[in-house]
Amino acid sequence: MNFLKVLTLGTMILLMNLSASAADLIPKPLKYQQKNEVFSLNQNTKIVYAEPLAELASYLFESLSAPTGWDLAMLPGSKGRKNSILLKIDSALSDNKEAYTLSVSSDLVIISGQSSAGVFNGIQTLMQLMPVHVYSKIRQRNVDWVVQGAEIEDAPLYPWRGMMLDVSRYFYDKDYVLHLIDMMAMYKMNVLHLHLIDDAGWRLEIKKYPKLTSIGGFRGEGHERTGGYYTQEDIKEIVAYAALRNVEVIPEIEIPAHTLAAIAAYPYLSCTEKELKVPLQHFISRDLYCVGKESTFEFLNNVFKETFELFPSNYIHIGGDEANYDRWKECPHCQQRKKDIGLTNEAELQVYFTKRVQEMVKTYGKTIVGWDEILEKGLDDKAVGMIWHNKKKAITGTRDGHDVVMALTGHCYFDVAESKIPGEVKAATWLPPISLEAVYALNPMIEGLEEQYRSQVLGGHATLWSDQFIHGTVLQEIVPINENRSEKYFDYLTFPRMAALSEAVWTPVENKEWGDFQRRMAFHYPRLDQAGYGYRVPQPKLISKDKKGEQFEVVLDNVVEGAQIRYTTDGVRPNPYSPVYESPVLIDRLSDFQAVTVVNRQQYSLPLHFPEKYEPFKQYGQYIGEWKPSLIKGEEFSILELNASGKIDKNGNYELAFLYTKGAYKLEIQSVEVFKNGHKIGEDVHDGYTGGASNDNIYRFAIEEYETGAAFTIKAKVRGDWGNDSNGVVFIKRKE
């Protein structure tokens, strides 16, 4: 099919009515063979099911009833009949409980699962084989409900295919949690990790400690007071809803850090026992649970008791990251505890804390999960380490008998934007952008891990942190009109990256191919539209931009089925009314060309464009110089000299910006001195840096006696924070 053609309305309807091919499935199945026949669903089709699958049969019934308008007959039984969909258990199918087979012929659809989990996975594959309107919540007319014939055998590579939702920093109500579960189920993701507790909020009702939610669940005063929490009835509904969809819900009860909301509710839990408030802005509190008081462990045991009555998962996430020990060092209770058990430092005290909690939850049959910081020597029992920043912990942790789940920052932190394209949504900036391709490239199996430990790598896990939502009001909803801006924002960050992650943790590496995934994903965007899921519309795909004589020929491909490409050649950003791209475009300068993918007039991509080298830094003025490893002396301060002649061109106030571009280390700046004809005429002395994050990296000075033809030089005292592998540019701007 030629993606470059403008689709007429009739062509688009035809495309929507066609069923998908088995070759278009995500995640890609292990084995599939297309058959030259189709199954036609109609109002007389029956759902036949083995007795243990009654709930899944009802799920399938509801999934098909809404878009078709038919109340399909449901019959218990073990044998298929003409014009029916048969759901059955085949325990001999595989030793993988999520394995399934799907057979589609002209008369019968058979979904066989090793367990109900496998049957559910087979249902999701069947849904993907049906016309896109099957995901609609309202009746769709004039649709031929046909399914392409196929034989599919499938099972996931990893048992843990997870998503984390941060409901502490920003409270997502129950309906959005259910919405996310449906999004996960569509792509066979099976672990939902609820980040219920952090400094910014406590979101789980604990009846023994009502202040955890009445105080810890809210922040702000008066009309600015915001927050919320899940009642125990809410949690029961979420857990049951997820279980039917083969999603295990794992709660997170943080220890010992990220606990300010609990301490604000019950000050005796801290070392200082001072009254504190739930913060309005995101930060990592230095107040921890006091490890020296037995009342802390009594509190946690009571919290765990109620938590485990709500969550049947065998896992409990305990956080364990980013603990600052200043309070423990000053606390007589903590220091006495350290002395009594013969420890030498506070890091060992945290291991003691973790072991106490591990022993506590073990009595309930639970295994602790934590960020990779918990995988320290001293744990007596198996834990699960969620590897987010230190890959070596995956190797040392498995060798020590622990399991690991890969949640690496370079692949799995979905609160980070996908690109640096101007206009990209506000997102976390402490990491570089994480593209769709970077997510797809995740390989949970760490290089160098010995064969005997490989089964301890359970899978992969994406994180959706929401701390951005409590920085000012940019992303806050307008409550009186029930605006759900932040929920749409999270959908945008999630899709299509979650689809890429689903294949990274389902499909063997040798069966994956990025170009093939892109091709298949093109057919899934209309499905997301029908389901009501938000997503980031991808830019048009660049095929080539070759020189043709004095011009450049730009060749593009559409990566969203049914969408259009629209473009401009004057450097202005295109919109849904710009010319339609139908064939290669000739352009004098690449920087004048821009193109967008247009799904409809309200939904379109950021532009594909060809920026000039320093276009991202235009706001900082003019390029004046750069630094690179050969100009940096590592950890020793040295002089970076910049020629400012021509850039300083009149009297006025100037700003000099140091802007990191790449490298392993930050650039630290101590001072900037300005010289005219070799004589110092100004300076700005303060500590600044630029790297993954920047702070005070702009230096200011005034020129009061400008002379035409004078030579202006700037000397900056700089160093790399840990070495000389740092690159960046320096820009100068005169303030009007």
N, C-alpha and C positions, 0 to 999 in steps of 0.2 A: 504494500500500500504506500502511495506517495504522500508523505506527511506535508509536502510543500503546497499541495493543492488547497484552495479555499473550499471548505466543505459547504455545500448547499444545505438548506434545511432538510430536504429529503434524504440526502446522503447521511446527515447526522442521525436522523431517526433510524435509518437502516442500520447504522453502526451500533446504536444503542440496543436495537432489538436482537442483534446477533449474540449468540453465546460465545464465551471466551474459549480459547484453546487451552489444553493442558500445558502447552508450552509457554503460557502466559502467567502461570501461577507464581505467587510469592507467599511464603518461601518456596524455593524450587524443590520439588519432591525428589526422592531418591531414584525412583523408576517411574516412567510414564510412557504410555503408548497410546496414540490417538487412533480411534476407530472411525471407519467411514460410515457412521450412522449417528442418529441423534435420538434422544429421549425427549418427548413432548409432554410437558406438564399441563394438565387440564383440570377442570373442576371435578372430574371423576377419579383423579389420581388418589391413591390411598397411601397412608404412612403405616407400615407394618413394623412392629417392634417387639424385641424380646422383653419379658417382664421387667428386668432390672433397668431398662432404658426408658421407662415411661416418662420421666421428667425431660429427657432429651428429645423424645418424640414430641412432647408438648412444645419444647423450645423450637424445634423445626417447624411445627405447625404454625406457631405464632410468627416465625420469621417469614414464612411463605404466605400466610393469610393476609397480612397487612398490604403488601404490594399487589397481590393477585386479586384480592377480594373474595377468595374462595375459602370455605370452611372444609378443608380436606378431611376425609374420613380417617380415623385413627383406629387401628386394629391390633391387639396383641397377637403375636404369633412368631414362628421361627422360620417360615418359608415365604419367599416372595411370590407374588402373583402378577399377572400382566397389569401394566400401568400402575406400578407401585414403587415406593421407596422403602427398602428393607433395612432396618437397623439391627445389628446382631453382635454378640460377643463371640470372639474366637480366641480363647486363651492360648491356643497353640500357635498363634500367628507369629509371635516374637517374644523375646524376653524383655522387650521395652514396652512398658505399660501404655505409652502414648502412640504405639504403632497402629497403623490402620491400612486397609485396602479399600479402594473405591472402584467399582465396576459399573460403567454406564453403557447400557445397550438400548436398543429401540424400545424394548418392552419393560425393562426393569433397571432400577438403580439399587445396588447393594453396597452398604457401608458396613464393613467388619472392623471391629476394634479389639485389641488385646484386652482393653478395659473400657469403661465408659469414657475415660480421657481420650483414648484412641478414636472412639466413635465421634466424640465432639470434634476432634481434629478433622475427621473425614467429612463432617457436616460443613465445616468452614471451607474445605476444598470444594465441595459441591456448590456452595454459595458463590465461590469465585468463578465456577464454570458457567453459571447462569447469567442471563442478561443483567446489565448494570442496575436496572431498576429494582432488582430483588432486594436492594438495601434500603429502599424507600420505606418510610413509615406510613405512607398513604397509598390508596389504591392507584395503580397505574393502568391506563387503558391502552389498547392497541399495541400490546407487547406480545410477541410470540415467545412463550416461556419454554424455550428449547435448551437442551444441554448436549454439548458435543460428546459423542461416544468416546470412552477412554478406559484404560486399565492402569491403575495407579497403585504402587506399593510405596509406603512412606513411613518414616519414623525420624524423630529429631536426633541430632548429633549430641546435644547437651540437654540435661534435665532441667537446668535453671536458665530461664529466659525472662529476665526481669526488668521492671520499671519502678523507679522510686518517685513518689509524689510528695513534695514538701508542703504539708498543710499547716505547719507551725508558723513559718514566717508570714504566709498568707493563707487564710482559711478558705478552703474550697468546700462548698456544702456537699451534702450526700449525693445530690443528683449529678454533680460533676464527677464524683468518684465513680459512680455507676457508668457514666458516659465514658470515662477512661477505661474501665474494665471492658466495655464493648469494643473500644478501639483496639485494645490488646488482643481480645479474643479473635478479632478479624484476621490477625496475623499470627495466631497460635502462640502468643506470649503468655507465660503461665505463672509469673510471680509478681504480685503487687506489694511493694514495700512502702508502708505509710510512715513518713517521718512526722510522727505525732507530737514530738516534744523537742523544743529548742528554747533558747533564751527568749525568743519573741512570742511564745505562746504554748500553752498546754491544751491539747485538743481532745482528750479522752475522758469521759465521765468516769470518775472513781468515787463510788458512793460513800466510802469511808472517809474520803478527804474532799469534801465539796468545794473548798476554796481553790483547789487546783484549777477548776473551771470558772468559778464565779470571780476569782481574782486573776489567776494565771491564764484564763482563756480570753482576756480582753486587754486592750491598751488604749491610752488616751483618755481624755476627759470630755464631758459634755457631748455636744453634737459631733465631736471628732472621735468619739469612742467607737472602736471597731473590734471585731473578733467573732468568736463562736467556738462551738465544740460539737463532737458527736456524742449523742446520748448512747447508752448501752443498747437501746433498741435500734438505733441507726446502725451501729456496728454489726449487730446480728443480721440486719437486712443486707448490708454490704457483703458480709462474709458468705451468706447463702447465695446471693446473686453471683458472686465471683465463683463459688464452688461449682455451680451448674455450668459455668463457662470455662471450667478447667483452669481457674486462676486461684492460686493460694495467696492469702493475704497475710503478710508478716508485719506485726507492729514493731515500732522502734520506741523504746524507753531509754533515753540517753543516760549514761553515767561515764565519768563523774562530771564532765563539763557540759556546756550547752543546756544548763538546767536552771537558768535564772527565773523562768516563769514559775517553777515549783518553789524556788526559794522566796520569791515575792509573796507567794501564797502562805508558806510556812517557813518563816525566817530561821527557826531552830535547825533546819537542815543544813545551814551553811556554817562556816567556821566563825564568822563574826556575829551572826544572829542579828545583823542590822536589818531594818525594814527597807526594802528595795521595791522598785516598780518595774513592771514589764516595759521594756524599752520601745520607744516609738521608731527608732532607727536601728537598722541591722548593725550589730557589732558582736564580737565574741567576748562574753563576760569572763572576768577573772575569778568570779565566785563559783566554787565547786561544791558538790555535796561534801560534807565533812566526813572524812574516812575514820576519824578518831572516835566518833560517837556511835554507840550501838543503836541509838534511836534512828540513825540513817538507815541501817540495815533492816530495822523493824518496819520503817516506812516503805522501803522498796519491796520487802516481802509481801506486805499487804497490797501494794499496787500490783505486783506480779500476780497475786492470787486472783484479783478481779479481772486482770487483763487476760489471763489464760482461760478463764471461764467464757470469754468472748471469742477468742481466737484459737481455733483448733490446730493451727499450724504447729509443726514440731520445732519451729525456729522462733527465737526472739532476738531482735536486733538491739544491741546495747550501745551503739555509737562508739565511744571510746577514743575519739579523736580530739586534737587541738586543746588539750588540757594544759593550762598555765598553773604552775605549782606555787605561785607566790603566796596564796592564802594558806596553803598547807605548811609552808615553811615558817609562817608566823603563828600558826595555831598550836597551842599547848596540847590539845587533844590529839592532833595528828602527829605531833612530834613524840608524844608519849607512846602512841601506837607504834611508830617506827622503831622506837627504842625497845619496846617490849618484845617485838618479834625479830629484832636483830637485823634491821634493814639499814642500808647505808645512804640511800637517796630517795627522793620523792617518786622517781620513775618506778622504782621497785614497789613503792607504796601503791601506785596505780595497779601494778600487776596483782598485788594482794587484794585490792578492791575488786578487780575483775574476777579473781579466783573465788572470792566470797559470793559474788553474784552468780558465777557459773555453778557453784555448789548449790546455791539457793534454787535456781531454776531447774537444776537436774532432778530435784525431788518431784517436779511436775512433768518430767519426761521431755524437757526442752533442751535444745542445743543453742548456744549463743552464736550470734553473728555480729561482727563489728568491722569497722574500717580497719585497714591493714595495720594500724598502730597496736591493735590488741594482740597481734601475733608475736608476742615477746616470750622469752623463756620463762617457764614457771607454771604455765597452765597445765593442769593435771589431766583434763579431758579434751576431747576433740572440739574445736571451734571452727567456724567458717569465717575466713578473712575476706572482706570485700576490698580488693586491691584497686586503689584509686590513684596513687602517685608513686609507689615504690614497687616496680616489677620484681625486684629481687625478693620481696616478701612472699611472692608466689612460690618461689623455689625453696626458700628456707622454711616457709610455713608448711608446705606439703611434706618436706623431709621430716618435719617435727610431728607429722601425723594429722595435720589439719586439712580441711578442704578450703578451696578458694573459689571466688567468683570475680571475674574481671570487670571492673567498672572504671577503666582507665580514662584519665582526664583528656587525652588526645583523641578519644573515640566516642565516649559515652556521656559527656556532660552536656545535656541538651539545653541547659540554661544559657549556653554560649551561642552567639549568632553563627549562622552558616557562612557568612562572608563579610568582607569589609566594604561591600558596595555602598556608596552613599545612599541613604534612605533605608538601610537595613534597620530592623527593629532594635529598640533599646534592649540590651542583654548584658550578661556578665562580661567583663573586659579583662579579667585577670588571666585568661587563657586566650590564645589565638583562636580565630574562627574554626569551627568543626564542620567541615563540609559533608554533604551526603556521601561522597566517595570515601571520606575518612572514616565515617561510621561503618560503611560496607567493608572496609579493609580490616576491621577488628578480627583478630584471630586469638580466641581465648587461650589457645595452647601456647604457652610461653616457650620461646626457643631456649634450648639447653636443659629443659626439664626431662629427667630420666623417665624411661618407659614405665617403671613400676609406680610412679607417682601420678601418671596422667589421668587416671580415673578420679583423682581428687580435685581436678579442675572441673567444677560443676557447670560453668557456663559464663554468660555475660549479663550485664545489668546497667541500664541507663539511669541517669539521675536528672530530675526536674526540680532544681532548687528554685525557691521563690523569694529570695532575699531582695531581688530587684524591686519587688512590689512595695517595699516599705522604705524606699528612698524617695521622699517627696510624694507628689500626687500625680505623676505622669501616667501611671497605670491604674489608678484607683477608679473604681466604678462610681457612677452617679446613682446612689441608692434609690432616690424617689422614682426614677424611671426604670429601675431594675436592669441596669446596664451590666453586661457581663464581659467587659473588655478584657480582663485578665484571663478568663477562661478561653476566650478566642485566641489570646496571645499564646497560651500554653499549647493549644491545638497547633498553632503555627510553628512552634518550636518542635513539636513532636513528630508531625508528619511532613515529609515522607521519611524522616530519619528513622522512625521506629520500624518502618517496613524494611529498611536496609539492615537494621540490627536484627530483625527477626530471621533474615536469611543468614546473617553472620553466625548465629548461634544454632541454626537448624541444619544447614546444608554443609556437607563436607567441603573443605577448602578446594579440593581438586575439581569440584562441580560448580564452583563459583566463577563468575566472569563479570566484571564491572559493566562492560558494554551491553551484555545480555540483560543484566538487571535493569539498566536504563531503558532498554527496549520494552521489557515487561512492565516496568513501572508506569510507562506512558498510558497503559490501559487501565491503571488503577485509580488515577485521579478522578475520572467520572464516577467511580464507585464511592470514593470519599465524599464527593458532592452529594450523591444520592443518600448516603448515610447521615449527612449533616455534620461531618467532621471537617474542621478547618485544616488547612495545610499551607505550606509555603509553595507558591507556584514557581517552578524552576524557570530560569532563563532559557532562551533558545540555545540549542547546542551548536557550537561553532564547528563546522566541518573543515573549512580552510579559509585563509585570507592571503592568497598568493598574489604576487605582483604580476600584473598584466600590462606590459608596456609602462606607461607613466602612471597607471592607476592600480588600485588594489581590487581584487574580486573577492567579495565576501559570500561564502556559501554556508547556509544554516540548515538545521533540521529541527522539527517540532518534537518536543518530548512530552507533550500532553495530548492524548487522543481527543479529537474533536475541537481543539483550541486553534487559534490563529497566531501567526507572528505578524506584528506590526512594527514599522521601523521609521527612522528619520535619517537624513543625511546632512543636517545642518548643525549638529552638535546639541540640539534641543532634545530633551527626554521625550520619547514617544508616549502615546496614550492610546486608548481603545479606538480613537478616531483617525489615527495615523494611517498611512498607506499600508496595504496588506502585502506581505512578502510572498511572492509567488515563484521567483527565480533568482539566481545569483545577482548581486548588486555590485556595480562598479562605483568606486569612490576615490576621490583624490587623496584625502587624508583619512586614515583609519580612525583618528580621534573624532571625526565628524559623524561617524556612524553609530547608531544605537538601535537596539531591537528589544521588544518585550513579547512574552507569551501572554496572550489575552484569552482567558476562559470566558469571561463576559465583561460587561462594562464596569462592573464593580470589583472584579477579581482578575488581577494581572500581576505579572512578575516585576521584580526589579530589572533594570536594563542590562542587557549584554552590551558592554562598550569596551573601547580600547583606550584607556586613560594614558595621557602622557606620563612620563616616568614619575614626576613628583606631584601629580594632580591631587592625590589624597591629602597633601599638606598645604594646599593653596591658601587655606585660612590663616596660615602662619606667615604669609608674605612671600619673600623671594628666597630661592636656594642660595646659600652662601658657602657651603662646604659639607664635608662628611667626615665621619670617623670609621675606621676599620681596624682589624686586629693589628696590622703593622704600625698603626699610629698610637696604640694603647700599650702601656707598660704594665698590664696586669694590675696587681694590687698596690703598686706605687703610683702616686700622683705624678703626672707629667703635663707638659704644655701642649695643647692642641691649638695650632695657629691658623687663623682664618683671614683671608684677604677681603676686607669690607669696602674697598674702594669701588665707587660706582653704586654700591648698595646703600651706603650712607651718602645721601645726596643733598641734604639741606638740614637746617636746624630743626630740632624736635625731639620728641621722646620715642625711643626705640625699644623693641622687644626682640630678644634672641631666644629661639626655641630649639631645644635638643630633642630629637625625635628618633627613637629606636626603630629599627626595621627588622633585624634578625640577629641571631647569635645566642649562645648559651648563657651570657651574663649581662647584667645591667651595666649601664654607664653611670658612674657617680660623678657629680660636678661639684667642685668646692667654691670656685669663684670665676668671674669673667672680668677682664681688664680691657679697656679700649685705648688705643694709641693713635695719635695724629702726627704723622711725620716723625715717628719714633718717640714721641713724648706722651706719657700717660695723661689722659684727660677725663677718665671716668672708670668706675668699677661697680660691680654688684657682688657682694660676698655673702653667700648663704649655701647651705647644703641642699642639693637636689639630686634626683636620679630619674632615669628613664629605662624601662625594660618591659617585662610583661605588664607592669603597672608603672605609672609615672607620678612624681610628686615634686612640686617646686622646680620644674625643669625649664621654666621661662625666666630669663634674666633681663633686667631693665637698666637703661642708662639714658642720659640726656646729652644731646649735642647742642652747644650754645654758640660756638664760634666756628661754624662751617666755613671752609675755604675751598673754592673751586680748584681742582687739581691736586689737592692734598691727598696723601696716602693714608688710608685708615686700615688699621690692623686690630684684630681681636685675638686675645690670648686667653684661652680657657684652661683652667687647671682641672684635669679629669683623670679617672682611672676606671678599670673594670672591677666590679665588686669581688669576683673570685678568680678572674683571669682575663685575658685579652680578647676572647672570642665574643666580640660585640661589634655591631654595625649600625650606622644610623646617619641621619642627615641633620644639618643645622639650617634653620630659616631665620630671616630677619624681616621685621616689619616696623614701619614708622607709624605711630599712633596719630590719627588725625585729631 
